[in-house]
Amino acid sequence: MSPTQQLALWADELRDMSAMGLIFSQNIYDRENYQRIQNIAMQMLALVSDESLDEVEPLRHPHFARPTPLSTGDAAIIDATGNILLIRRADNQKWAMPGGAMSVGETPAEAVAREAFEETGVRVEPVAFVGVHDSRRCGTIARFHLYHFLFLCKPLNPSTHALHPAGQAGSGPVAFEHEPSHALEVLDRQWFAEDALPDAIDPGHVLRIAAAYRTWHGECAAYFDR
């Protein structure tokens, strides 16, 4: 873990402590101290992100005011022949499995199916739980501590199983039944063979894609803390 990542993790731990304290503390002096801790956490995040406090301020209510790590889900969409559907993220131009933050009122599997459709236009059915990955241990680069819930999914759109020759990007158009509803988050979406994955894979997805294939091959059961 680099010094920058360590500082970001400490900032997130302070965020968690301050949010929990502000929820349960009844003493005005304790609340003032927890508010100061929250402000320090935001200043630390601005420092390691090379952003101004004004740029970080919009995160106060959706992120800094809530305790516990953020829960996210990813869909390893693998078809019957072993091809996996990946998206090319707009934020870092890396290839990754579709996924995102879970919403209140949905199960982890429902969240993954929703995110998959939003980012790929492909309807999926979660068929197996691969495991829970900790962002600090699987290579994810993020502002906050994340729990990634990974599900193996099968596509329900039979017309989307086309694969580029040799599983490589840029080999011609692939027809999809639906366009992504969250297209601003996605630069591209393509199917890849297991032995022909793209080189530019998001660091946090390298280990998780391999884990998804192990589950698809029936080689391991669900696990946690990886």
Protein Blocks (a to p, Z undefined) as FASTA:
>chain_A
ZZklmmmmmmmmmmmmmmmmmmmpmbfklmmmmmmmmmmmmmmmmmmnopafklmmmmmm
mmmmpgcjddddddddddfkopacddddfklopacdedddddehiafklmmmmmmmmmno
pacddfbdfbdcdfklnopacfbdcdddddddddfblklmcccehhighiaccddfbdcf
klmlpgbdcdddfklccfblcfklmmmmmmmmmmmnopaccdehZZ
